[in-house]
Amino acid sequence: MNTSAVDLATTFGPVGLSTPFIAASGCFAYGEQFAAFTDLSLLGGISTKGISPLPRYGNPVPRICETASGMLNSIGLENVGLEVFLSEKLPFLREQGLSVWVNFFGTDFETYIECARGLNRGQGIDVLEMNISCPNIKKGGIEFGTVPEVAHRLTKACVEVSEIPIVVKLSPNAGDIVGMAQAVKEAGAMGVSLINTITGMAIDVHTQMPRIATTYGGLSGPAIKPIALRMVHQVARALPGFPICGMGGISNGEDALEFLLAGAHCLQVGTACFAEPGAIVRITDELRNLLHRVGFSTPSEAVGKLKTRPQEPAWSA
């Protein structure tokens, strides 16, 4: 099959990507760990593990388990901290020729701002992906990810201290995903990432205990794809042109094209990489072949091109 006419290069706002695929935060560590298993140069970018001002050791084990069509995790945002990331992890990412997205968070309003300001010193960072979608944040916690007014204030404060574009990662647990996207857009966010994990649990019937130490964790993988698609489509329809990074259960080329058609401008792949470290390269090839078959020459041509079904006349006797 001749797919040379398909150019996978695309853009996300002002950020150029060689392909629409970014390794999802928390699933690809800091990139180095996967270099032995896959060709990083074939990725569009990498979103790092969530970075906080100070190092975090994360939650007790067990903190990950497989579920039907997915995975539960409660890692607890373990990371090396801002200063170690800048001095020891960022240089490697900068050398890969990829788009570098740094996911970050704080434990309260002030530490979010502190982290955004500190990461602004980093050379070669294309995007700061602000995580307001994790429920284990203290001092206001889940309000950051579920209350539009709070998300607006936090986003605006972080945008004001960073020259690097900020993309806000939103929670599917929010009651009004469109309202949340609108709030961070108006606060100056360059785009949004949709979606983070959905809160869930699993039980071991033999021990009668939860399968992870914290009882509840974040559900990811193919099980959440229909929800992720719905939310991407809702935001894309409500905010035309606003950059959306779509994710949630992408494991093959058809999944990827579904997200593009729903309105995503780029894509993140995470859970699939746990079982198959080279999954993103395979999915990239599958998307290229699929775009050729259905008549698109670039990923951008497919963005938001979901067709509506014709309305059939109501049946009457």
C-alpha positions as CSV (number, residue, x, y, z in Angstrom):
1,M,0.0,0.0,0.0
2,N,1.4,3.4,-1.0
3,T,0.9,5.7,1.9
4,S,3.6,8.2,0.9
5,A,1.0,10.8,0.2
6,V,0.0,10.9,3.9
7,D,1.9,13.5,5.9
8,L,1.4,12.9,9.7
9,A,2.9,16.2,10.7
10,T,0.3,18.4,12.5
11,T,0.0,21.3,14.8
12,F,-1.5,21.8,18.3
13,G,-2.0,25.5,18.6
14,P,1.5,27.0,18.0
15,V,3.2,23.7,18.7
16,G,4.4,21.7,15.7
17,L,4.3,17.9,15.9
18,S,5.9,15.4,13.6
19,T,3.0,13.0,14.3
20,P,-0.2,13.6,16.3
21,F,0.9,11.0,18.9
22,I,2.3,12.0,22.4
23,A,3.2,9.4,25.0
24,A,0.7,10.1,27.9
25,S,1.8,11.4,31.3
26,G,2.5,8.8,33.9
27,C,2.8,6.0,31.4
28,F,6.1,6.8,29.8
29,A,8.0,8.0,32.8
30,Y,10.6,10.6,31.6
31,G,11.3,8.9,28.3
32,E,14.6,7.3,29.0
33,Q,13.1,4.2,30.4
34,F,11.4,3.4,27.0
35,A,14.4,4.3,24.8
36,A,15.6,0.7,24.9
37,F,12.2,-0.7,23.7
38,T,11.0,1.8,21.0
39,D,12.4,4.4,18.7
40,L,11.5,7.7,20.4
41,S,12.2,9.7,17.2
42,L,9.0,8.2,15.7
43,L,6.9,9.8,18.4
44,G,5.4,13.2,18.1
45,G,6.1,14.0,21.7
46,I,6.3,12.9,25.3
47,S,4.2,14.1,28.3
48,T,6.3,13.5,31.4
49,K,5.2,12.1,34.7
50,G,3.5,14.8,36.8
51,I,6.1,17.1,38.3
52,S,5.6,18.8,41.7
53,P,7.8,21.4,43.4
54,L,9.1,18.8,45.8
55,P,9.7,15.1,45.2
56,R,6.9,12.7,46.1
57,Y,7.2,9.0,46.9
58,G,3.6,8.1,45.9
59,N,1.1,5.7,47.4
60,P,1.7,2.4,49.2
61,V,1.6,-0.8,47.1
62,P,-0.2,-2.5,45.6
63,R,-1.1,0.5,43.5
64,I,-1.9,-0.9,40.1
65,C,-4.1,-3.8,38.8
66,E,-5.5,-5.0,35.5
67,T,-9.3,-4.8,35.0
68,A,-11.6,-5.9,32.2
69,S,-10.6,-3.8,29.2
70,G,-8.5,-1.5,31.3
71,M,-6.3,-0.8,34.3
72,L,-6.6,0.8,37.7
73,N,-3.8,2.8,39.1
74,S,-3.2,4.8,42.3
75,I,0.5,5.7,41.9
76,G,0.0,8.8,43.9
77,L,1.9,11.1,41.5
78,E,5.4,9.9,42.5
79,N,8.0,12.0,40.9
80,V,11.6,13.4,41.3
81,G,10.5,17.0,41.9
82,L,11.0,20.2,40.0
83,E,14.8,20.8,40.5
84,V,15.9,17.2,39.7
85,F,13.6,17.1,36.7
86,L,15.2,20.3,35.3
87,S,18.8,19.2,35.9
88,E,18.6,15.5,35.3
89,K,15.6,14.6,33.2
90,L,14.9,17.5,30.8
91,P,18.3,17.4,29.1
92,F,17.6,13.9,27.7
93,L,14.1,14.9,26.4
94,R,15.5,18.0,24.8
95,E,18.0,15.9,22.8
96,Q,15.3,13.6,21.3
97,G,13.9,16.1,18.7
98,L,10.4,15.6,20.2
99,S,7.7,17.9,21.4
100,V,8.3,18.1,25.2
101,W,5.2,18.4,27.3
102,V,5.7,18.6,31.1
103,N,2.8,17.6,33.2
104,F,2.7,19.4,36.5
105,F,0.6,19.8,39.6
106,G,0.6,21.3,43.1
107,T,-0.8,20.3,46.5
108,D,-2.6,23.7,46.8
109,F,-3.1,26.9,44.9
110,E,0.3,28.4,45.8
111,T,2.4,25.3,44.8
112,Y,0.7,25.0,41.4
113,I,1.9,28.6,40.8
114,E,5.3,27.8,42.2
115,C,5.7,24.8,39.9
116,A,4.6,26.7,36.8
117,R,7.0,29.5,37.6
118,G,9.8,27.0,38.2
119,L,9.2,25.0,35.0
120,N,9.2,28.3,33.0
121,R,13.0,28.2,33.5
122,G,13.3,25.0,31.6
123,Q,14.8,25.2,28.1
124,G,13.1,23.3,25.4
125,I,9.7,22.7,27.0
126,D,6.9,23.2,24.4
127,V,3.9,22.8,26.7
128,L,3.1,22.8,30.4
129,E,0.2,20.3,30.9
130,M,-1.5,21.4,34.1
131,N,-3.1,18.5,35.9
132,I,-6.2,19.6,37.8
133,S,-7.8,16.2,37.4
134,C,-6.3,14.1,40.2
135,P,-8.6,13.7,43.3
136,N,-5.8,13.3,45.9
137,I,-4.9,17.0,46.1
138,K,-5.1,18.7,49.5
139,K,-6.5,22.1,50.4
140,G,-9.4,22.5,47.9
141,G,-8.6,19.3,46.1
142,I,-11.1,18.1,43.7
143,E,-12.6,21.6,43.3
144,F,-9.7,22.5,41.0
145,G,-10.9,19.9,38.6
146,T,-14.7,20.2,39.0
147,V,-15.6,23.8,39.8
148,P,-15.2,26.1,36.7
149,E,-14.7,29.3,38.7
150,V,-11.8,27.7,40.7
151,A,-10.2,26.2,37.6
152,H,-10.4,29.6,36.0
153,R,-8.6,31.4,38.8
154,L,-5.9,28.7,39.1
155,T,-5.3,28.6,35.3
156,K,-5.1,32.4,35.1
157,A,-2.6,32.5,37.9
158,C,-0.4,29.9,36.3
159,V,-0.6,31.4,32.8
160,E,0.5,34.8,34.3
161,V,3.8,33.3,35.6
162,S,4.7,31.2,32.5
163,E,5.8,32.1,29.0
164,I,5.3,28.4,28.0
165,P,1.8,27.7,26.7
166,I,-0.4,25.9,29.3
167,V,-2.7,23.0,28.4
168,V,-5.1,22.0,31.2
169,K,-5.8,18.3,31.7
170,L,-9.4,18.0,32.7
171,S,-11.2,15.5,34.9
172,P,-14.0,13.3,33.5
173,N,-15.4,13.4,37.0
174,A,-16.4,17.0,36.4
175,G,-20.2,17.5,36.1
176,D,-19.9,20.0,33.2
177,I,-16.9,19.2,31.0
178,V,-17.8,22.0,28.5
179,G,-18.1,24.5,31.3
180,M,-14.6,23.5,32.6
181,A,-13.1,23.8,29.2
182,Q,-14.7,27.2,28.7
183,A,-13.4,28.4,32.0
184,V,-9.8,27.5,31.4
185,K,-9.9,28.8,27.8
186,E,-11.1,32.2,29.1
187,A,-8.3,32.1,31.7
188,G,-5.7,31.9,28.9
189,A,-5.1,28.1,28.5
190,M,-3.8,27.3,25.1
191,G,-5.8,24.0,25.0
192,V,-7.1,21.1,27.0
193,S,-6.3,17.4,27.4
194,L,-9.3,15.1,27.5
195,I,-9.6,12.9,29.5
196,N,-7.8,11.8,32.6
197,T,-8.8,8.5,34.4
198,I,-12.2,7.8,35.8
199,T,-12.4,6.9,39.5
200,G,-13.0,3.2,40.1
201,M,-12.2,0.2,42.2
202,A,-11.6,-3.6,42.1
203,I,-12.0,-6.3,44.8
204,D,-10.2,-9.6,45.3
205,V,-13.0,-11.9,46.3
206,H,-10.5,-14.5,47.8
207,T,-9.0,-12.0,50.3
208,Q,-12.1,-9.8,50.4
209,M,-9.8,-6.8,50.1
210,P,-9.5,-4.0,47.5
211,R,-6.9,-4.9,44.9
212,I,-5.1,-1.6,45.4
213,A,-4.0,-0.1,48.7
214,T,-5.9,3.1,48.5
215,T,-9.2,1.2,47.6
216,Y,-10.0,3.6,44.7
217,G,-7.9,4.4,41.7
218,G,-8.0,5.8,38.2
219,L,-9.5,3.6,35.5
220,S,-7.8,3.9,32.1
221,G,-7.7,1.9,28.9
222,P,-10.3,0.8,26.3
223,A,-13.0,0.7,28.9
224,I,-13.2,4.5,29.1
225,K,-12.9,5.2,25.4
226,P,-16.6,5.8,24.7
227,I,-16.7,8.4,27.6
228,A,-13.5,10.1,26.4
229,L,-14.9,10.3,22.8
230,R,-18.1,11.8,24.0
231,M,-16.3,14.5,26.1
232,V,-13.9,15.4,23.2
233,H,-16.8,15.8,20.9
234,Q,-18.8,17.9,23.3
235,V,-16.0,20.3,23.9
236,A,-15.0,20.4,20.2
237,R,-18.6,21.2,19.2
238,A,-19.0,23.9,21.9
239,L,-15.6,25.6,21.4
240,P,-14.8,25.3,17.7
241,G,-11.0,25.6,17.0
242,F,-10.0,25.3,20.6
243,P,-7.1,22.8,20.6
244,I,-7.9,19.5,22.2
245,C,-5.5,16.7,23.0
246,G,-7.6,13.5,23.0
247,M,-6.9,10.4,25.0
248,G,-8.6,7.5,26.8
249,G,-8.2,3.9,25.5
250,I,-6.4,4.5,22.2
251,S,-4.9,1.1,21.3
252,N,-5.0,1.0,17.5
253,G,-5.3,3.2,14.4
254,E,-9.1,3.1,14.3
255,D,-9.3,4.4,17.9
256,A,-6.9,7.2,16.9
257,L,-9.0,8.2,13.9
258,E,-12.2,8.2,16.0
259,F,-10.7,10.8,18.3
260,L,-9.6,13.0,15.4
261,L,-13.1,12.8,13.8
262,A,-14.6,13.7,17.2
263,G,-12.5,16.9,17.2
264,A,-9.2,16.1,18.8
265,H,-6.2,17.9,17.3
266,C,-3.5,15.5,18.7
267,L,-3.6,12.3,20.7
268,Q,-2.0,10.7,23.8
269,V,-1.5,7.0,24.2
270,G,-0.8,5.6,27.7
271,T,-2.2,2.4,29.0
272,A,-1.4,0.5,25.8
273,C,2.3,1.1,26.4
274,F,2.4,-0.9,29.6
275,A,1.7,-4.2,27.8
276,E,3.4,-3.1,24.5
277,P,6.2,-0.5,24.9
278,G,6.3,0.1,21.2
279,A,2.5,0.6,20.9
280,I,2.7,4.2,19.7
281,V,4.9,3.3,16.7
282,R,2.5,0.6,15.7
283,I,-0.6,2.8,16.1
284,T,1.2,5.5,14.1
285,D,1.6,3.2,11.2
286,E,-2.0,2.0,11.5
287,L,-3.3,5.5,11.4
288,R,-1.2,6.4,8.4
289,N,-2.6,3.4,6.5
290,L,-6.1,4.1,7.6
291,L,-6.0,7.8,6.6
292,H,-4.8,6.7,3.2
293,R,-7.7,4.2,2.8
294,V,-10.4,6.6,3.8
295,G,-9.1,9.6,1.8
296,F,-7.3,11.9,4.2
297,S,-3.8,13.1,3.4
298,T,-3.1,14.6,6.8
299,P,-4.4,14.1,10.3
300,S,-5.6,17.7,10.4
301,E,-8.0,17.0,7.5
302,A,-9.8,14.5,9.7
303,V,-10.2,16.7,12.8
304,G,-13.9,17.3,13.5
305,K,-15.1,15.7,10.4
306,L,-17.6,13.5,12.1
307,K,-20.7,13.2,9.9
308,T,-24.2,13.3,11.3
309,R,-26.6,10.5,10.5
310,P,-29.5,11.6,8.3
311,Q,-32.8,11.9,10.2
312,E,-35.3,9.3,9.1
313,P,-38.9,10.4,9.0
314,A,-40.9,9.3,12.0
315,W,-43.0,6.2,11.3
316,S,-46.7,6.5,11.4
317,A,-49.6,4.1,10.8
